Structures are given as structure tokens and as C-alpha cells.
Amino acid sequence: MKEVAIRTEYITLGQFLKLADCIATGGHAKFFLQENEVHINGEADNRRGRKLYVGDRVEVEGCGVFTVIGA
């Protein structure tokens, strides 16, 4: 499991995918989420604006499993 550190209260799923190196730019998020399955704390979610907080567990199809941590 990989860790992704954030310095703010939350991060959107689109921003998270870029930080986690699943996509090259934020602009790819919409298309990536249409074609790949993402589970947040065990629940499927493909909303680019979904807010992720410290402690959330994110599983990204073809990319890996991540935990959001504070900086």
C-alpha cells in the first residue's frame, strides 16, 4: 500500500489521481474515471470532485492501493 500526503484538509479525487501518478495531468481525470474502477473506503466512486480526507483508503484499478496521510 502506498501513501499519498496532503497538506490541506482534503483533496479531490481528480487531484489525488495526479499526485498518485495514476494520470499525467488533471485533465485526464474525467476520462480515466470513465474507464477505470475506483473504490474509496470500499465503495465504488467515479466522481472527479469527490473529497478525500486523511485516513481514506483508495483502490485504483491498474494503479494500486493508496492511503491518504497528512503532511
Buried (B, 14 or more C-beta within 10 A) or exposed (E): EEEBEBEEEBBBBBBBBBBBEBBEEEEBBEEBBEEBEBBBEEEEBBEBEBEBEBEBBBBBEEBEEBBBEEE
